[in-house]
Amino acid sequence: MLGGHNNSNSTTGIEIDFDPAPTRIESTYEIVEQAVRSLELSVLAKYAFGLAQAFNTFYHRYPVLGEDRRDVRLWRAGVVVYLRR
């Protein structure tokens, strides 16, 4: 699930089952604010590590560059671009 939802693309029939728990946290700004307020920079490090793990899991299951079908590769690349934000 992507962002806690089951997403599928009706054009390509692609379904992604990806649920990165860290992205459900309010926002990166709130995490930074919490880390600064509490002087616990490990909060920010743990958040970043969780995001990296979630993306790694996604890319391991749904590689972009290794996909042979162009439409699927482009759709997955779009997901990567979306997750960068």
C-alpha atoms as one frame of an Amber mdcrd trajectory, in Angstrom:
protein
   0.000   0.000   0.000   1.206   3.468  -0.759   0.593   5.877   2.069  -1.610
   3.347   3.798  -3.873   2.772   0.824  -4.188   0.083  -1.766  -3.443   1.849
  -5.036  -3.982   0.488  -8.483  -3.715   2.048 -11.886  -6.669   1.100 -14.074
  -4.683   1.738 -17.255  -1.823  -0.608 -16.468  -3.500  -2.849 -13.915  -0.582
  -2.236 -11.555  -1.271  -2.628  -7.876   1.162  -1.542  -5.209   1.001  -2.907
  -1.694   3.187  -0.507   0.250   2.566   1.069   3.637   5.520   3.111   4.872
   4.573   3.738   8.501   6.954   6.698   8.912   5.149   8.671   6.198   1.960
   8.589   8.271   3.629  10.842  10.811   2.276  14.367  10.485   5.172  15.964
   8.616   8.917  16.186   8.441   8.729  19.728   9.827   6.922  18.474  12.914
   9.539  15.771  13.416  12.336  18.343  13.158  10.497  20.625  15.545  10.032
  17.768  18.028  13.722  16.844  17.793  14.848  20.429  18.367  12.348  21.046
  21.174  13.397  17.909  23.032  17.081  18.203  22.070  16.821  14.560  20.967
  18.238  14.574  17.452  17.912  10.802  17.477  14.188  11.376  16.812  15.094
  12.870  13.438  17.644  10.136  12.735  15.093   7.407  13.508  12.508   9.100
  11.269  14.987   9.355   8.379  16.064   5.740   8.884  12.434   4.590   8.859
  11.768   6.465   5.621  14.876   4.962   4.040  13.813   1.468   5.089  10.308
   1.994   3.724  11.632   3.225   0.374  14.121   0.359   0.208  11.289  -2.122
   0.778   9.247  -0.476  -1.966  12.118  -0.446  -4.466  13.077  -4.036  -3.655
   9.520  -5.184  -4.412   8.955  -2.863  -7.365  12.270  -2.009  -9.067  12.057
   0.815 -11.568  15.136   0.308 -13.708  14.834  -3.479 -13.783  11.267  -3.423
 -15.123  10.999  -4.496 -18.768   7.549  -3.040 -19.481   7.870   0.663 -20.271
   4.423   1.646 -18.966   5.035  -0.082 -15.635   8.532   1.408 -15.383   7.149
   4.921 -15.981   4.351   4.420 -13.482   6.811   3.233 -10.835   9.108   6.146
 -11.614   6.126   8.420 -11.010   5.630   6.837  -7.593   9.308   7.482  -6.785
   8.959  11.131  -7.829   5.806  11.420  -5.707   7.570   9.940  -2.669  10.460
  12.406  -3.026   8.143  15.212  -1.972
